[in-house]
Amino acid sequence: MKLASLSIRPPGSAAPQPVDQLMLIAGAGIDGDRHREPASPRQLLLASSATYGDLGLAPYALRENLLLATPIDALPSGTVLQIGDRAQVRLMFVCEACGRLDLHGAQVAARIGARRGVLARVVQGGTIRSGDTVRDLGPLLPAWPDDWHERVAQVIDAMPPDTVIEYALLARLAGIQSTYCRAFPRLLASLGPTYASRAIAARAVSHMRRWNGNRLFDDILPATASEPDAKLDCC
């Protein structure tokens, strides 16, 4: 696999800006990008040039950070990709096709469906450049579901005992917009009392400690992952 192109969205920028290289920061995201956030599973978006070709989209219509010359849709969550000599990213879950994509043409979001790309976290930092080789190291880290309901439950399942989490942070850790917080009471109630009691509004009073999401993602690779003979695929 090869990196076909790169782009960044600095704070305050509405559109992706093409660049020749990016600095990835381990556990944080892209240096200088508006989505750099240690507590987020959405640090960068990877898309495939095949989607552009199949749907006839304008450049950067998917608003990706990394465009790969090879489809990545079939790679499972938890897969780690090495980019260039050092940087590594962890595939998290499929990026939903939001309505903003329709700014690039009628029904673009509907046409894309589940092919917008894959969201990822930075496991190992480094500078990446257009044309770099991308190597599939395999599914080295735990998988995250595409369904946001399941991700909310997964975050709560990871919480330490005797802790609660505020709705806004729960949304951030699950990789969804804060507007989804309105749906949390009903969703958590449907999951059962164990879940309903673990998430609270910001102003709610609780005798339990509020959890900050520490160690939720644990982007720690097995010791052999950085060794040359651990690279499973190279094309």
Accessible surface in RSA format (square Angstrom, percent):
REM  Atomic radii and reference values for relative SASA: ProtOr
REM  Chains: A
REM  Algorithm: Lee & Richards
REM  Probe-radius: 1.40
REM  Slices: 20
REM RES _ NUM      All-atoms   Total-Side   Main-Chain    Non-polar    All polar
REM                ABS   REL    ABS   REL    ABS   REL    ABS   REL    ABS   REL
RES MET A   1    15.74   8.2  11.90   7.9   3.84   9.1  12.24  10.4   3.50   4.6
RES LYS A   2   104.17  50.8 103.74  63.7   0.43   1.0  71.54  64.4  32.63  34.8
RES LEU A   3     3.01   1.7   0.00   0.0   3.01   7.6   0.00   0.0   3.01   8.1
RES ALA A   4    51.01  46.9  19.07  29.4  31.95  72.7  28.11  39.6  22.90  60.7
RES SER A   5    23.68  20.0  23.22  31.0   0.46   1.1  21.27  45.3   2.41   3.4
RES LEU A   6     1.50   0.8   0.00   0.0   1.50   3.8   0.95   0.7   0.56   1.5
RES SER A   7     0.92   0.8   0.72   1.0   0.20   0.5   0.13   0.3   0.79   1.1
RES ILE A   8    21.95  12.5  21.94  16.3   0.01   0.0  21.95  15.8   0.00   0.0
RES ARG A   9    22.36   9.4  22.36  11.4   0.00   0.0   3.12   4.3  19.24  11.7
RES PRO A  10    37.62  27.4  37.62  34.3   0.00   0.0  37.62  31.1   0.00   0.0
RES PRO A  11   103.73  75.6  80.01  72.9  23.72  86.2  82.12  67.8  21.61 134.3
RES GLY A  12    83.57 103.1   0.00   N/A  83.57 103.1  42.34 116.2  41.23  92.3
RES SER A  13    18.95  16.0  10.90  14.6   8.05  18.5  14.08  30.0   4.88   6.8
RES ALA A  14    76.33  70.2  67.18 103.7   9.15  20.8  69.63  98.1   6.70  17.7
RES ALA A  15    57.43  52.8  55.81  86.1   1.62   3.7  55.81  78.6   1.62   4.3
RES PRO A  16    19.18  14.0   7.25   6.6  11.93  43.4   7.25   6.0  11.93  74.2
RES GLN A  17    82.79  46.3  82.22  60.1   0.56   1.3  25.67  54.6  57.12  43.3
RES PRO A  18    85.43  62.3  65.70  59.9  19.73  71.7  65.89  54.4  19.54 121.5
RES VAL A  19    49.38  32.5  34.33  31.1  15.05  36.3  43.06  37.4   6.32  17.2
RES ASP A  20   119.80  83.9 113.21 112.7   6.60  15.6  31.43  74.0  88.38  88.1
RES GLN A  21    96.46  53.9  87.02  63.6   9.44  22.5  20.53  43.7  75.93  57.6
RES LEU A  22     7.25   4.0   3.51   2.5   3.74   9.4   7.25   5.1   0.00   0.0
RES MET A  23    84.92  44.0  79.32  52.5   5.60  13.3  71.12  60.5  13.80  18.3
RES LEU A  24     1.24   0.7   0.00   0.0   1.24   3.1   0.00   0.0   1.24   3.3
RES ILE A  25    53.82  30.6  52.38  39.0   1.44   3.5  53.82  38.8   0.00   0.0
RES ALA A  26    57.65  53.0  37.29  57.6  20.35  46.3  37.58  52.9  20.07  53.2
RES GLY A  27    24.04  29.7   0.00   N/A  24.04  29.7  18.91  51.9   5.14  11.5
RES ALA A  28     8.81   8.1   8.81  13.6   0.00   0.0   8.81  12.4   0.00   0.0
RES GLY A  29     0.00   0.0   0.00   N/A   0.00   0.0   0.00   0.0   0.00   0.0
RES ILE A  30     0.05   0.0   0.04   0.0   0.02   0.0   0.04   0.0   0.02   0.0
RES ASP A  31    69.34  48.6  60.26  60.0   9.08  21.5   2.44   5.7  66.91  66.7
RES GLY A  32    42.75  52.7   0.00   N/A  42.75  52.7  37.08 101.7   5.68  12.7
RES ASP A  33     6.94   4.9   0.15   0.1   6.79  16.1   0.00   0.0   6.94   6.9
RES ARG A  34   104.47  43.9  74.83  38.1  29.65  70.6   9.23  12.6  95.25  57.7
RES HIS A  35    81.62  44.6  76.08  52.9   5.54  14.2  56.21  57.9  25.41  29.6
RES ARG A  36   106.37  44.7  85.23  43.4  21.13  50.3  20.49  28.0  85.87  52.0
RES GLU A  37    51.38  29.5  51.05  38.6   0.33   0.8  13.34  25.8  38.04  31.1
RES PRO A  38    83.92  61.2  77.26  70.4   6.65  24.2  77.62  64.1   6.30  39.2
RES ALA A  39    20.97  19.3  16.16  24.9   4.80  10.9  20.97  29.5   0.00   0.0
RES SER A  40    11.37   9.6  11.37  15.2   0.00   0.0   4.41   9.4   6.96   9.7
RES PRO A  41     0.00   0.0   0.00   0.0   0.00   0.0   0.00   0.0   0.00   0.0
RES ARG A  42    59.86  25.1  55.36  28.2   4.49  10.7  21.81  29.8  38.05  23.1
RES GLN A  43     0.16   0.1   0.00   0.0   0.16   0.4   0.00   0.0   0.16   0.1
RES LEU A  44     2.57   1.4   0.00   0.0   2.57   6.4   2.57   1.8   0.00   0.0
RES LEU A  45    10.22   5.7   9.97   7.1   0.25   0.6   9.97   7.0   0.25   0.7
RES LEU A  46     0.24   0.1   0.24   0.2   0.00   0.0   0.24   0.2   0.00   0.0
RES ALA A  47     0.09   0.1   0.03   0.0   0.06   0.1   0.09   0.1   0.00   0.0
RES SER A  48     3.74   3.2   1.70   2.3   2.04   4.7   1.70   3.6   2.04   2.9
RES SER A  49    39.51  33.4  33.25  44.4   6.26  14.4  23.31  49.6  16.20  22.7
RES ALA A  50    33.47  30.8  22.81  35.2  10.66  24.2  33.25  46.8   0.22   0.6
RES THR A  51     0.56   0.4   0.56   0.6   0.00   0.0   0.00   0.0   0.56   0.8
RES TYR A  52    24.96  11.7  22.16  12.6   2.80   7.3  22.40  16.8   2.56   3.2
RES GLY A  53    63.13  77.9   0.00   N/A  63.13  77.9  39.06 107.2  24.07  53.9
RES ASP A  54    98.90  69.3  63.22  62.9  35.68  84.4  19.79  46.6  79.11  78.9
RES LEU A  55    33.71  18.8  26.32  18.8   7.40  18.6  29.54  20.7   4.17  11.2
RES GLY A  56    68.17  84.1   0.00   N/A  68.17  84.1  35.86  98.4  32.31  72.4
RES LEU A  57    22.00  12.3   4.18   3.0  17.82  44.8   6.47   4.5  15.54  41.8
RES ALA A  58    54.48  50.1  41.83  64.6  12.65  28.8  48.83  68.8   5.65  15.0
RES PRO A  59   107.62  78.4  89.91  82.0  17.71  64.4  95.23  78.6  12.39  77.0
RES TYR A  60    51.34  24.0  48.64  27.7   2.71   7.0  35.67  26.8  15.67  19.3
RES ALA A  61     0.17   0.2   0.11   0.2   0.06   0.1   0.11   0.2   0.06   0.2
RES LEU A  62     0.05   0.0   0.05   0.0   0.00   0.0   0.05   0.0   0.00   0.0
RES ARG A  63    31.34  13.2  24.38  12.4   6.96  16.6   1.52   2.1  29.82  18.1
RES GLU A  64     2.80   1.6   2.47   1.9   0.34   0.8   1.35   2.6   1.46   1.2
RES ASN A  65     8.30   5.7   8.11   7.8   0.19   0.5   0.00   0.0   8.30   8.0
RES LEU A  66     0.00   0.0   0.00   0.0   0.00   0.0   0.00   0.0   0.00   0.0
RES LEU A  67    24.32  13.5  24.18  17.3   0.14   0.4  24.18  17.0   0.14   0.4
RES LEU A  68     0.57   0.3   0.57   0.4   0.00   0.0   0.57   0.4   0.00   0.0
RES ALA A  69    55.47  51.0  35.02  54.0  20.45  46.5  35.02  49.3  20.45  54.2
RES THR A  70    47.07  33.5  46.38  47.0   0.68   1.6  31.85  42.8  15.21  23.0
RES PRO A  71    80.19  58.4  66.96  61.0  13.23  48.1  67.10  55.4  13.08  81.3
RES ILE A  72     0.94   0.5   0.27   0.2   0.66   1.6   0.94   0.7   0.00   0.0
RES ASP A  73    64.77  45.4  43.37  43.2  21.41  50.6  30.04  70.7  34.73  34.6
RES ALA A  74   102.09  93.9  68.15 105.2  33.94  77.2  79.02 111.3  23.07  61.1
RES LEU A  75    44.11  24.6  33.21  23.8  10.90  27.4  33.25  23.4  10.86  29.2
RES PRO A  76    72.56  52.9  62.64  57.1   9.92  36.1  72.56  59.9   0.00   0.0
RES SER A  77    26.78  22.6  12.06  16.1  14.72  33.9  14.40  30.7  12.38  17.3
RES GLY A  78     0.12   0.2   0.00   N/A   0.12   0.2   0.00   0.0   0.12   0.3
RES THR A  79     0.99   0.7   0.99   1.0   0.00   0.0   0.38   0.5   0.61   0.9
RES VAL A  80     0.00   0.0   0.00   0.0   0.00   0.0   0.00   0.0   0.00   0.0
RES LEU A  81     0.01   0.0   0.01   0.0   0.00   0.0   0.01   0.0   0.00   0.0
RES GLN A  82    10.36   5.8  10.36   7.6   0.00   0.0   0.17   0.4  10.20   7.7
RES ILE A  83     1.13   0.6   0.52   0.4   0.61   1.5   0.52   0.4   0.61   1.7
RES GLY A  84    12.43  15.3   0.00   N/A  12.43  15.3  12.43  34.1   0.00   0.0
RES ASP A  85   140.16  98.2 113.42 112.9  26.74  63.2  34.80  81.9 105.36 105.1
RES ARG A  86   140.49  59.0 137.49  70.1   3.00   7.1  54.09  73.9  86.40  52.4
RES ALA A  87     0.98   0.9   0.00   0.0   0.98   2.2   0.00   0.0   0.98   2.6
RES GLN A  88     1.34   0.7   1.34   1.0   0.00   0.0   0.00   0.0   1.34   1.0
RES VAL A  89     0.00   0.0   0.00   0.0   0.00   0.0   0.00   0.0   0.00   0.0
RES ARG A  90     1.88   0.8   1.88   1.0   0.00   0.0   0.00   0.0   1.88   1.1
RES LEU A  91     0.96   0.5   0.50   0.4   0.46   1.2   0.50   0.4   0.46   1.2
RES MET A  92     0.45   0.2   0.32   0.2   0.13   0.3   0.13   0.1   0.32   0.4
RES PHE A  93     3.67   1.8   0.23   0.1   3.45   9.0   3.67   2.2   0.00   0.0
RES VAL A  94    42.64  28.1  36.70  33.2   5.94  14.3  36.70  31.9   5.94  16.1
RES CYS A  95     2.48   1.9   2.48   2.8   0.00   0.0   0.00   0.0   2.48   2.7
RES GLU A  96    84.22  48.4  76.09  57.6   8.12  19.3  59.31 114.7  24.91  20.3
RES ALA A  97    27.37  25.2   4.08   6.3  23.28  53.0   4.08   5.8  23.28  61.7
RES CYS A  98    37.82  28.6  30.24  33.7   7.58  17.8  27.50  69.7  10.32  11.1
RES GLY A  99    53.46  65.9   0.00   N/A  53.46  65.9  32.39  88.9  21.07  47.2
RES ARG A 100   152.31  63.9 146.49  74.7   5.81  13.8  41.19  56.3 111.11  67.3
RES LEU A 101     0.00   0.0   0.00   0.0   0.00   0.0   0.00   0.0   0.00   0.0
RES ASP A 102    62.50  43.8  49.32  49.1  13.18  31.2  20.88  49.1  41.63  41.5
RES LEU A 103   152.08  84.7 116.78  83.5  35.30  88.7 121.08  85.0  31.00  83.4
RES HIS A 104    76.93  42.0  43.50  30.2  33.43  85.5  38.21  39.4  38.72  45.1
RES GLY A 105    30.38  37.5   0.00   N/A  30.38  37.5  29.27  80.3   1.11   2.5
RES ALA A 106    89.35  82.2  61.82  95.4  27.53  62.6  70.89  99.8  18.46  48.9
RES GLN A 107   117.68  65.8 114.35  83.6   3.33   7.9  39.58  84.2  78.10  59.2
RES VAL A 108     2.10   1.4   2.08   1.9   0.02   0.0   2.10   1.8   0.00   0.0
RES ALA A 109    15.21  14.0  12.31  19.0   2.91   6.6  12.52  17.6   2.70   7.1
RES ALA A 110    75.27  69.2  41.88  64.6  33.38  75.9  53.73  75.7  21.54  57.0
RES ARG A 111   115.50  48.5  89.92  45.8  25.59  60.9  48.64  66.5  66.87  40.5
RES ILE A 112     2.85   1.6   0.10   0.1   2.75   6.6   0.10   0.1   2.75   7.5
RES GLY A 113    38.14  47.0   0.00   N/A  38.14  47.0  34.17  93.8   3.98   8.9
RES ALA A 114    74.98  68.9  56.95  87.9  18.03  41.0  61.09  86.0  13.89  36.8
RES ARG A 115    80.62  33.9  79.50  40.5   1.12   2.7  44.07  60.2  36.56  22.2
RES ARG A 116    19.38   8.1  19.25   9.8   0.13   0.3   0.00   0.0  19.38  11.7
RES GLY A 117     2.53   3.1   0.00   N/A   2.53   3.1   1.59   4.4   0.94   2.1
RES VAL A 118     8.98   5.9   8.98   8.1   0.00   0.0   8.98   7.8   0.00   0.0
RES LEU A 119     7.96   4.4   7.96   5.7   0.00   0.0   7.96   5.6   0.00   0.0
RES ALA A 120     0.00   0.0   0.00   0.0   0.00   0.0   0.00   0.0   0.00   0.0
RES ARG A 121    11.33   4.8  11.33   5.8   0.00   0.0   0.00   0.0  11.33   6.9
RES VAL A 122     0.09   0.1   0.00   0.0   0.09   0.2   0.00   0.0   0.09   0.2
RES VAL A 123    17.49  11.5   3.80   3.4  13.69  33.0   3.80   3.3  13.69  37.1
RES GLN A 124    54.02  30.2  53.10  38.8   0.92   2.2  12.15  25.9  41.87  31.8
RES GLY A 125     8.38  10.3   0.00   N/A   8.38  10.3   6.11  16.8   2.27   5.1
RES GLY A 126    10.12  12.5   0.00   N/A  10.12  12.5   9.02  24.7   1.10   2.5
RES THR A 127    41.87  29.8  22.64  22.9  19.23  45.8   9.89  13.3  31.98  48.3
RES ILE A 128     0.00   0.0   0.00   0.0   0.00   0.0   0.00   0.0   0.00   0.0
RES ARG A 129   120.99  50.8 120.99  61.7   0.00   0.0  40.77  55.7  80.22  48.6
RES SER A 130    51.65  43.6  29.67  39.6  21.98  50.6  25.59  54.5  26.07  36.5
RES GLY A 131    43.96  54.2   0.00   N/A  43.96  54.2  31.21  85.7  12.75  28.5
RES ASP A 132    29.94  21.0  25.93  25.8   4.01   9.5   3.94   9.3  26.00  25.9
RES THR A 133    34.35  24.4  30.64  31.1   3.72   8.9  14.48  19.5  19.87  30.0
RES VAL A 134     1.23   0.8   0.39   0.3   0.84   2.0   0.39   0.3   0.84   2.3
RES ARG A 135    37.37  15.7  37.12  18.9   0.24   0.6   5.36   7.3  32.01  19.4
RES ASP A 136    17.47  12.2  16.81  16.7   0.65   1.5   2.78   6.6  14.68  14.6
RES LEU A 137     1.03   0.6   0.56   0.4   0.46   1.2   0.56   0.4   0.46   1.2
RES GLY A 138     3.07   3.8   0.00   N/A   3.07   3.8   3.07   8.4   0.00   0.0
RES PRO A 139    90.20  65.7  68.13  62.1  22.07  80.2  68.13  56.3  22.07 137.2
RES LEU A 140    52.99  29.5  34.10  24.4  18.89  47.5  38.43  27.0  14.56  39.2
RES LEU A 141    16.01   8.9   5.96   4.3  10.05  25.3   9.13   6.4   6.88  18.5
RES PRO A 142    89.85  65.5  77.21  70.4  12.64  46.0  88.87  73.4   0.98   6.1
RES ALA A 143    63.92  58.8  47.50  73.3  16.41  37.3  47.58  67.0  16.33  43.3
RES TRP A 144    10.73   4.3   6.59   3.2   4.15   9.7   2.83   1.5   7.91  12.8
RES PRO A 145    31.52  23.0  19.67  17.9  11.85  43.1  30.94  25.5   0.58   3.6
RES ASP A 146    88.55  62.0  68.74  68.4  19.81  46.8  27.83  65.5  60.71  60.5
RES ASP A 147    64.02  44.8  53.39  53.1  10.63  25.1  21.65  51.0  42.37  42.3
RES TRP A 148    52.12  20.9  51.07  24.7   1.04   2.4  37.92  20.2  14.20  23.0
RES HIS A 149    77.12  42.2  75.68  52.6   1.44   3.7  53.22  54.9  23.90  27.8
RES GLU A 150    98.84  56.7  92.50  70.0   6.34  15.1  36.84  71.3  62.00  50.6
RES ARG A 151     6.32   2.7   6.32   3.2   0.00   0.0   0.00   0.0   6.32   3.8
RES VAL A 152     0.00   0.0   0.00   0.0   0.00   0.0   0.00   0.0   0.00   0.0
RES ALA A 153    16.48  15.2  16.48  25.4   0.00   0.0  16.48  23.2   0.00   0.0
RES GLN A 154    53.75  30.1  50.09  36.6   3.66   8.7  26.51  56.4  27.25  20.7
RES VAL A 155     0.00   0.0   0.00   0.0   0.00   0.0   0.00   0.0   0.00   0.0
RES ILE A 156     4.71   2.7   3.01   2.2   1.71   4.1   3.01   2.2   1.71   4.6
RES ASP A 157    96.19  67.4  62.26  62.0  33.94  80.2  30.98  72.9  65.21  65.0
RES ALA A 158    52.56  48.3  22.55  34.8  30.01  68.3  33.68  47.4  18.88  50.0
RES MET A 159    13.21   6.8   0.00   0.0  13.21  31.5   0.00   0.0  13.21  17.5
RES PRO A 160    44.68  32.6  38.61  35.2   6.07  22.1  44.68  36.9   0.00   0.0
RES PRO A 161   111.98  81.6  97.31  88.7  14.67  53.3 103.46  85.4   8.52  53.0
RES ASP A 162   111.85  78.3  99.23  98.8  12.62  29.8  26.59  62.6  85.25  85.0
RES THR A 163     0.89   0.6   0.89   0.9   0.00   0.0   0.89   1.2   0.00   0.0
RES VAL A 164     1.17   0.8   1.17   1.1   0.00   0.0   1.17   1.0   0.00   0.0
RES ILE A 165     0.05   0.0   0.00   0.0   0.05   0.1   0.05   0.0   0.00   0.0
RES GLU A 166    49.43  28.4  48.38  36.6   1.04   2.5   9.48  18.3  39.95  32.6
RES TYR A 167    44.44  20.7  44.18  25.1   0.26   0.7  25.41  19.1  19.03  23.5
RES ALA A 168    60.03  55.2  53.57  82.7   6.45  14.7  53.57  75.4   6.45  17.1
RES LEU A 169    26.73  14.9  25.75  18.4   0.97   2.4  25.80  18.1   0.93   2.5
RES LEU A 170     0.00   0.0   0.00   0.0   0.00   0.0   0.00   0.0   0.00   0.0
RES ALA A 171     1.31   1.2   1.31   2.0   0.00   0.0   1.31   1.8   0.00   0.0
RES ARG A 172   107.68  45.2 101.88  51.9   5.80  13.8  46.17  63.1  61.51  37.3
RES LEU A 173     1.53   0.9   1.53   1.1   0.00   0.0   1.53   1.1   0.00   0.0
RES ALA A 174     0.00   0.0   0.00   0.0   0.00   0.0   0.00   0.0   0.00   0.0
RES GLY A 175     2.19   2.7   0.00   N/A   2.19   2.7   1.60   4.4   0.60   1.3
RES ILE A 176    24.13  13.7   6.20   4.6  17.93  43.2  14.12  10.2  10.02  27.2
RES GLN A 177   105.57  59.0  97.46  71.2   8.11  19.3  40.88  87.0  64.69  49.1
RES SER A 178    78.25  66.1  66.18  88.3  12.07  27.8  34.88  74.3  43.36  60.8
RES THR A 179    69.11  49.2  60.90  61.7   8.21  19.6  57.67  77.5  11.44  17.3
RES TYR A 180    76.40  35.7  71.36  40.6   5.04  13.1  32.74  24.6  43.66  53.8
RES CYS A 181    23.88  18.1  21.56  24.0   2.33   5.5  17.25  43.7   6.64   7.2
RES ARG A 182   195.77  82.2 165.21  84.2  30.56  72.8  83.80 114.5 111.97  67.9
RES ALA A 183    43.25  39.8  35.67  55.0   7.58  17.2  42.35  59.6   0.91   2.4
RES PHE A 184     0.00   0.0   0.00   0.0   0.00   0.0   0.00   0.0   0.00   0.0
RES PRO A 185    69.70  50.8  60.11  54.8   9.59  34.9  65.41  54.0   4.29  26.7
RES ARG A 186   203.85  85.6 195.23  99.5   8.62  20.5  77.13 105.4 126.72  76.8
RES LEU A 187    20.72  11.5  15.68  11.2   5.03  12.7  19.71  13.8   1.01   2.7
RES LEU A 188     1.85   1.0   1.85   1.3   0.00   0.0   1.85   1.3   0.00   0.0
RES ALA A 189    65.32  60.1  45.52  70.2  19.80  45.0  48.22  67.9  17.10  45.3
RES SER A 190    88.21  74.5  44.85  59.9  43.36  99.9  49.29 105.0  38.93  54.5
RES LEU A 191    68.94  38.4  43.92  31.4  25.01  62.9  47.51  33.4  21.43  57.7
RES GLY A 192    18.23  22.5   0.00   N/A  18.23  22.5  18.23  50.0   0.00   0.0
RES PRO A 193   117.38  85.5 108.51  98.9   8.86  32.2 114.25  94.3   3.13  19.5
RES THR A 194    94.15  67.0  87.24  88.4   6.91  16.5  59.49  79.9  34.66  52.4
RES TYR A 195    47.11  22.0  47.11  26.8   0.00   0.0  23.03  17.3  24.08  29.7
RES ALA A 196    43.63  40.1  27.47  42.4  16.17  36.8  28.07  39.5  15.56  41.2
RES SER A 197    64.76  54.7  49.12  65.6  15.64  36.0  47.16 100.4  17.60  24.7
RES ARG A 198    36.73  15.4  36.73  18.7   0.00   0.0  11.55  15.8  25.18  15.3
RES ALA A 199     3.86   3.5   0.00   0.0   3.86   8.8   0.00   0.0   3.86  10.2
RES ILE A 200    25.95  14.8  23.27  17.3   2.68   6.5  25.95  18.7   0.00   0.0
RES ALA A 201    48.09  44.2  44.86  69.2   3.23   7.3  45.82  64.5   2.27   6.0
RES ALA A 202    67.28  61.9  48.56  74.9  18.72  42.6  48.62  68.5  18.66  49.4
RES ARG A 203   231.21  97.1 202.73 103.3  28.48  67.8  81.24 111.0 149.97  90.9
RES ALA A 204    38.19  35.1  22.74  35.1  15.46  35.2  33.42  47.1   4.77  12.6
RES VAL A 205   150.76  99.2 118.14 106.9  32.62  78.6 121.44 105.5  29.32  79.5
RES SER A 206    32.54  27.5   7.41   9.9  25.13  57.9   9.93  21.1  22.61  31.7
RES HIS A 207   178.39  97.5 134.84  93.7  43.56 111.4 108.36 111.7  70.04  81.5
RES MET A 208    44.62  23.1  35.62  23.6   9.01  21.4  27.23  23.1  17.40  23.0
RES ARG A 209   149.16  62.6 134.49  68.6  14.67  34.9  77.30 105.7  71.86  43.5
RES ARG A 210    88.34  37.1  70.53  36.0  17.82  42.4  44.37  60.6  43.98  26.7
RES TRP A 211    12.10   4.9   7.28   3.5   4.81  11.3   5.05   2.7   7.05  11.4
RES ASN A 212   107.45  74.1  90.79  87.7  16.65  40.1  35.47  85.4  71.98  69.6
RES GLY A 213     9.49  11.7   0.00   N/A   9.49  11.7   1.39   3.8   8.10  18.1
RES ASN A 214    97.16  67.0  81.22  78.5  15.94  38.4  19.73  47.5  77.43  74.8
RES ARG A 215   160.02  67.2 135.22  68.9  24.80  59.0  54.64  74.7 105.38  63.9
RES LEU A 216    23.26  13.0   2.35   1.7  20.91  52.6   5.08   3.6  18.18  48.9
RES PHE A 217    14.45   7.2   9.56   5.9   4.89  12.7   9.81   5.9   4.64  13.3
RES ASP A 218    59.49  41.7  46.37  46.2  13.12  31.0  22.58  53.1  36.91  36.8
RES ASP A 219    24.81  17.4   8.55   8.5  16.26  38.5   7.25  17.1  17.56  17.5
RES ILE A 220   120.20  68.4 106.02  79.0  14.18  34.2 108.81  78.4  11.39  30.9
RES LEU A 221    32.46  18.1  14.53  10.4  17.94  45.1  14.75  10.4  17.72  47.7
RES PRO A 222    64.57  47.1  49.04  44.7  15.53  56.4  61.32  50.6   3.25  20.2
RES ALA A 223    93.98  86.4  64.85 100.1  29.14  66.3  76.92 108.3  17.06  45.2
RES THR A 224    79.53  56.6  79.45  80.5   0.08   0.2  58.49  78.6  21.04  31.8
RES ALA A 225     2.57   2.4   0.25   0.4   2.32   5.3   2.02   2.8   0.55   1.5
RES SER A 226    74.71  63.1  51.28  68.4  23.43  54.0  27.92  59.4  46.80  65.6
RES GLU A 227    78.13  44.9  76.60  58.0   1.52   3.6  26.53  51.3  51.59  42.1
RES PRO A 228   109.67  79.9 100.63  91.7   9.04  32.9 101.09  83.5   8.58  53.3
RES ASP A 229   126.12  88.3  89.63  89.2  36.49  86.3  53.25 125.3  72.87  72.7
RES ALA A 230    21.87  20.1  11.91  18.4   9.97  22.7  19.07  26.9   2.80   7.4
RES LYS A 231    71.72  35.0  50.21  30.8  21.51  51.2  21.66  19.5  50.06  53.3
RES LEU A 232   109.33  60.9  79.74  57.0  29.59  74.4  83.55  58.7  25.78  69.4
RES ASP A 233    77.99  54.6  72.54  72.2   5.45  12.9  23.00  54.1  55.00  54.9
RES CYS A 234    91.42  69.2  57.21  63.8  34.21  80.4  24.44  61.9  66.97  72.2
RES CYS A 235   106.89  80.9  65.92  73.5  40.97  96.3  74.54 188.9  32.35  34.9
END  Absolute sums over single chains surface
CHAIN  1 A    11228.1       8704.2       2523.9       6396.0       4832.1
END  Absolute sums over all chains
TOTAL         11228.1       8704.2       2523.9       6396.0       4832.1
